[in-house]
Amino acid sequence: MSSTGTPIRLSVLALSYFAFISLGLPDGLLGVAWPSMSADLDVPRETIGLLLIPSTCGYLISSVTAGFVLSKLGVGRLLAGSTALASLALFGYAVSPAFAFTMAAALFAGFAGGAIDAGLNAYAASAFGPRHMNWLHAFFGLGVAMGPLIMTASIQYGDAWRPGYLVVASGQAVLAVAFVLTARQWAQRPVPEHAAHEAQAGPIRARDTLKLPAVWFSVLTIAVYVALEVGAGLFAYQLLTEGRGMSDAVAGVCVSLYWGSLFVGRVLQGFAAHRFLPGQTVVWSIGGMAAGAVLVAIPGPGWLAAFGFMVIGFAAAAVFPLFTLLTAERVGAAHADRTIGLQMAGAGLGGSIIPAIIGVVLGTWGVNALGLSLVVLAAALIVAYLAATRTRHSPAERVTGIAGT
């Protein structure tokens, strides 16, 4: 059953799971492929930062735009076109003759990724309940984990990085065809009961959505959450080795356990979703992330910090999927698609800009400043979440975009 009590089409549900896997696959390719790519394209390894710029810009633009055009294009068409574009972009990586060509492919990959992310999350938030939202995002993590394996096999057994991109590009092409064939089924998205009342007020203008404080606090919440999740995973190895004296091998295992705890947390919370209210789960999860950040910040042995990272990962598991699921409750169903698109853009910004600032902080004050940085982010997450949930409006106010006094 969906979150609205409407039976879920199994074909759409199964395709959604494959789509979330495919969304994560490209994210795991570049890190393994880049040493070989940079040598093949005759560019220094540090130019990977330049490659991330067009990808991030494309993602931000398309994720915001997708939220505002979903009602016109339809979810099925958006996903079909975006997945086809993703396939072409990944094929561009595979055949790229020069770094400039790869930069162009990265831009189109960003356009595709942002639209797919926004479209899938917007559909899932209205069509599926807490259980499937958790599991869908767990499958995204599975896709990220599969990407390095595919590229490692390509380099080890094919002695080249290009076949790895060809494999994933082919998978995206098959998925695009599946979206085309099921476009009508995607159009039959369940509508929450309160959305019917909001729809009676007529078409909702974009500026009406942008006027809602809850929209922007929701974007801020997602941005800070992703910054905390990414920042912890990005710098955990450095803290454990340089700051807490762990060996490289043990620290590497601990970082894997951090990401593994995020995946396991989503799977387990999917099973337990019917026992807890989504809003309560998000509150406890954010509190758990704060507790984990405090454990990382406490000066002590490496195992204590490693445990703190795993607490962060496990607690973080439910935040993104359930916070996205509850978007319509905060801003109204009429504004939900647009808000989710903006939230995806916030996630992209939060996951890139804030971790970069953390890197500067660690370079200035030392790697042990990571714990305090995570505590500050956890506190900011709590404040942003409270602001997002306290500024929700009545249905009438959510339609007009005028806040109550």
C-alpha positions in Angstrom: 0.0 0.0 0.0 1.1 3.6 -0.6 1.3 6.3 2.0 -2.2 7.3 0.9 -3.7 3.8 1.2 -3.7 3.3 -2.6 -2.4 -0.1 -3.8 1.2 0.2 -5.2 1.8 -1.0 -8.7 4.5 -3.7 -8.4 6.0 -2.8 -11.8 6.5 0.8 -10.7 7.8 -0.2 -7.3 10.3 -2.7 -8.8 11.4 -0.1 -11.4 11.9 2.4 -8.6 14.3 0.1 -6.8 16.3 -0.4 -9.9 16.3 3.3 -10.6 17.7 4.1 -7.2 20.5 1.6 -7.7 21.2 3.2 -11.1 21.2 6.6 -9.5 24.0 5.6 -7.2 26.1 3.7 -9.7 27.8 6.6 -11.4 28.8 8.1 -8.0 31.0 5.1 -7.3 32.8 5.0 -10.7 34.9 8.1 -10.8 37.0 7.6 -7.6 38.3 4.3 -8.9 38.6 5.3 -12.5 40.3 8.6 -12.1 43.9 7.5 -11.7 43.6 5.6 -15.0 41.5 8.3 -16.6 43.8 11.2 -15.8 46.8 9.3 -17.3 44.8 8.3 -20.4 43.6 11.9 -20.9 47.0 13.3 -20.1 45.9 15.6 -17.2 47.2 15.9 -13.6 45.3 14.0 -11.0 44.4 17.1 -9.1 42.2 18.3 -12.0 39.4 16.0 -10.7 38.2 19.1 -8.9 37.6 20.8 -12.3 35.6 17.8 -13.4 33.3 18.1 -10.4 32.4 21.7 -11.2 30.2 21.2 -14.3 28.7 18.0 -12.8 27.6 19.9 -9.6 26.3 22.9 -11.6 24.3 20.7 -13.8 22.9 18.8 -10.9 21.8 22.0 -9.0 20.1 23.5 -12.1 18.2 20.4 -13.1 17.1 19.4 -9.6 15.6 22.8 -9.0 14.0 22.9 -12.5 12.6 19.4 -12.2 10.5 20.2 -9.2 8.8 23.0 -11.1 8.2 21.1 -14.4 7.1 17.8 -13.0 3.4 18.7 -13.2 3.8 19.5 -16.9 6.1 16.7 -18.1 4.9 14.0 -15.8 7.2 11.7 -13.8 7.5 9.0 -16.4 8.6 11.3 -19.2 11.0 13.2 -16.9 12.6 10.0 -15.7 12.7 8.5 -19.3 14.4 11.6 -20.8 16.8 12.1 -17.8 17.9 8.5 -17.8 18.5 8.5 -21.5 20.6 11.7 -21.0 22.5 9.9 -18.2 23.2 7.0 -20.6 24.5 9.4 -23.3 26.7 11.2 -20.7 28.2 8.0 -19.4 28.8 6.9 -23.0 30.5 10.2 -23.5 32.9 9.4 -20.6 33.6 6.0 -22.2 34.6 7.4 -25.6 36.0 10.7 -24.5 39.1 11.7 -26.5 40.1 14.7 -24.3 39.5 16.2 -20.9 37.4 19.0 -22.4 35.0 16.4 -23.9 34.8 14.7 -20.4 34.0 18.1 -18.9 31.0 18.4 -21.2 29.9 14.8 -20.4 30.1 15.7 -16.7 27.8 18.7 -17.2 25.2 16.5 -18.9 25.6 13.8 -16.3 24.8 16.4 -13.7 21.7 17.5 -15.6 20.5 13.9 -15.7 21.4 13.1 -12.1 19.6 16.1 -10.6 16.4 15.5 -12.6 16.4 11.8 -11.8 17.0 12.5 -8.1 14.3 15.1 -7.9 11.8 13.1 -9.9 12.3 9.8 -8.1 12.1 11.4 -4.7 9.1 13.5 -5.5 7.2 10.4 -6.8 8.3 8.2 -3.9 7.3 10.7 -1.3 3.7 10.7 -2.6 3.4 7.1 -3.7 5.2 5.1 -1.1 5.2 4.8 2.7 8.1 5.0 5.2 9.1 1.4 4.7 9.8 1.7 1.0 11.3 5.2 1.3 13.9 3.7 3.7 14.6 0.7 1.4 14.7 2.8 -1.8 17.5 5.0 -0.3 19.2 1.9 1.0 19.3 0.7 -2.6 20.8 4.0 -3.6 23.7 3.2 -1.2 23.9 -0.3 -2.8 24.3 1.3 -6.2 27.1 3.6 -4.8 28.8 0.5 -3.4 28.5 -1.5 -6.7 30.0 1.3 -8.8 33.6 0.8 -7.5 33.3 -3.0 -7.9 32.2 -2.6 -11.6 35.1 -0.2 -12.3 37.6 -2.3 -10.4 36.6 -5.3 -12.5 36.9 -3.3 -15.7 40.4 -2.2 -14.9 41.6 -5.5 -13.5 40.2 -7.8 -16.1 39.7 -5.5 -19.0 42.9 -3.5 -18.4 40.9 -0.2 -19.1 38.5 2.1 -17.4 36.3 2.8 -20.4 34.4 -0.6 -20.4 33.2 0.2 -16.8 31.4 3.3 -18.0 30.0 1.4 -21.0 28.5 -1.2 -18.7 26.7 1.4 -16.6 25.7 3.5 -19.7 24.1 0.4 -21.1 22.2 -0.2 -17.9 20.9 3.3 -17.9 19.8 2.9 -21.5 17.7 -0.2 -20.6 16.2 1.7 -17.7 15.3 4.6 -20.0 13.4 2.2 -22.2 11.6 0.8 -19.2 10.5 4.3 -18.1 9.1 4.9 -21.6 7.1 1.7 -21.6 5.7 2.4 -18.2 5.1 6.2 -18.6 1.3 5.8 -18.1 1.7 3.9 -14.9 4.0 6.6 -13.5 1.3 9.2 -14.3 -1.2 7.4 -12.0 0.4 8.9 -8.9 -1.9 8.7 -5.8 -3.1 12.1 -4.5 -3.3 12.7 -0.7 -6.8 13.6 0.5 -5.8 17.1 1.6 -4.3 17.8 -1.8 -7.8 17.8 -3.4 -8.8 20.8 -1.2 -5.6 22.6 -2.1 -6.2 22.0 -5.8 -9.6 23.7 -5.6 -7.8 27.0 -5.2 -6.5 26.8 -8.8 -2.9 26.5 -10.2 -0.1 27.2 -7.8 2.5 29.8 -9.0 6.2 29.2 -8.5 6.5 32.3 -6.4 3.8 31.0 -4.1 6.1 28.1 -3.3 9.1 30.3 -2.9 7.3 32.5 -0.4 6.9 29.7 2.2 9.4 29.8 5.0 9.0 26.1 5.6 10.4 25.5 2.0 13.7 27.2 2.7 14.1 25.8 6.2 13.5 22.4 4.6 16.2 23.0 2.1 18.5 24.2 4.9 17.8 21.0 6.9 18.7 18.7 4.0 21.8 20.7 3.2 23.1 20.5 6.8 22.2 16.8 7.1 24.1 15.9 3.9 27.0 18.0 5.0 27.2 16.1 8.3 26.8 12.7 6.6 29.4 13.4 3.9 31.8 15.3 6.2 31.9 12.5 8.6 32.6 9.9 5.9 35.1 12.1 4.0 37.4 12.9 7.0 36.9 9.9 9.3 39.9 8.0 7.9 42.1 11.1 8.4 41.0 11.6 12.0 41.3 7.9 12.9 44.9 7.6 11.5 46.4 11.0 12.2 44.4 12.0 15.2 43.7 8.8 17.1 46.7 6.6 16.0 44.8 3.8 14.2 46.6 1.8 11.5 45.7 2.4 7.9 44.0 -1.0 7.6 41.9 -0.7 10.7 40.9 2.8 9.9 39.8 1.8 6.4 37.6 -0.9 7.8 36.1 1.6 10.2 35.2 3.9 7.4 33.6 1.0 5.5 31.6 0.2 8.7 30.4 3.9 8.8 28.9 3.7 5.3 27.7 0.1 6.0 25.9 1.3 9.1 24.0 3.8 7.0 22.9 1.0 4.6 22.0 -1.4 7.4 20.1 1.3 9.3 17.9 2.0 6.3 17.2 -1.7 5.8 16.3 -2.3 9.4 14.3 0.9 9.8 12.3 -0.2 6.7 11.2 -3.3 8.6 10.3 -1.4 11.7 8.7 1.6 9.9 5.1 0.5 10.8 5.9 0.6 14.5 7.0 4.3 14.7 5.6 7.6 13.3 8.0 9.0 10.6 8.2 12.4 12.4 9.2 10.8 15.7 11.8 8.6 13.9 13.4 11.7 12.3 13.6 13.4 15.7 15.3 10.4 17.4 17.6 10.0 14.4 18.8 13.6 14.5 19.4 13.2 18.2 21.4 10.0 17.5 23.5 11.9 15.0 24.3 14.5 17.6 25.2 11.9 20.1 27.5 10.2 17.7 29.2 13.6 16.9 29.8 14.1 20.6 31.5 10.7 20.8 33.8 11.6 17.9 34.6 15.0 19.5 35.6 13.5 22.9 39.4 13.1 23.1 40.0 9.4 23.6 41.0 6.1 21.9 40.4 5.4 18.3 37.7 2.8 19.0 35.6 5.5 20.7 35.7 7.8 17.6 35.0 4.8 15.4 32.0 3.9 17.4 30.8 7.5 17.2 31.1 7.4 13.4 29.0 4.2 13.3 26.4 5.8 15.6 26.2 8.8 13.2 25.8 6.5 10.2 23.1 4.3 11.7 21.2 7.2 13.1 21.4 9.2 9.9 19.8 6.3 7.9 16.2 7.5 8.3 16.6 11.2 8.1 16.9 11.8 4.3 14.1 9.4 3.2 11.6 10.2 5.9 12.2 14.0 5.9 11.6 13.8 2.1 8.5 11.7 2.7 7.0 14.3 5.1 7.6 17.3 2.7 3.9 17.6 1.8 3.0 17.8 5.5 5.3 20.8 6.0 4.5 22.8 2.8 1.4 21.3 1.4 1.0 18.7 -1.4 0.7 21.4 -4.1 4.2 22.7 -3.2 5.8 19.3 -2.5 7.3 18.5 -5.9 8.9 21.9 -6.2 10.2 21.8 -2.6 11.7 18.3 -3.1 13.5 19.6 -6.1 14.9 22.5 -4.1 15.9 20.1 -1.3 17.9 18.0 -3.8 19.7 21.1 -4.8 20.3 21.9 -1.1 21.7 18.4 -0.7 24.1 19.0 -3.6 25.3 22.3 -2.1 25.5 21.0 1.4 27.5 17.9 0.3 30.1 20.0 -1.6 30.5 23.4 0.0 30.4 22.6 3.7 32.8 19.6 3.6 35.2 21.8 1.7 35.0 24.4 4.6 35.6 21.5 7.0 38.7 20.7 5.1 40.0 24.2 5.5 39.2 24.1 9.2 41.2 20.8 9.6 44.1 22.3 7.7 44.2 25.3 10.0 43.4 23.8 13.4 44.4 20.2 12.9 42.5 17.0 12.2 41.1 16.7 15.8 38.9 19.7 15.0 36.7 17.3 13.0 34.7 16.3 16.1 33.8 19.9 17.0 32.9 20.6 13.4 30.5 17.7 13.4 29.0 18.8 16.8 28.4 22.3 15.3 26.7 20.8 12.3 24.6 18.5 14.5 23.4 21.6 16.5 22.7 23.4 13.2 20.7 20.4 12.0 18.6 20.4 15.1 17.8 24.2 14.8 17.1 23.9 11.1 14.7 20.9 11.6 12.8 22.7 14.4 12.4 25.7 12.2 11.2 23.6 9.2 8.6 21.8 11.3 7.5 24.8 13.3 6.8 27.0 10.3 4.4 24.6 8.6 1.2 26.4 7.6 -2.5 25.6 7.4 -3.7 24.2 4.0 -5.1 27.6 3.0 -1.8 29.3 3.8 0.2 26.6 2.0 -1.8 27.2 -1.2 -1.5 31.0 -1.2 2.1 31.0 0.1 1.1 33.6 2.8 2.4 32.7 6.3 0.2 33.0 9.3 0.9 35.4 12.0 
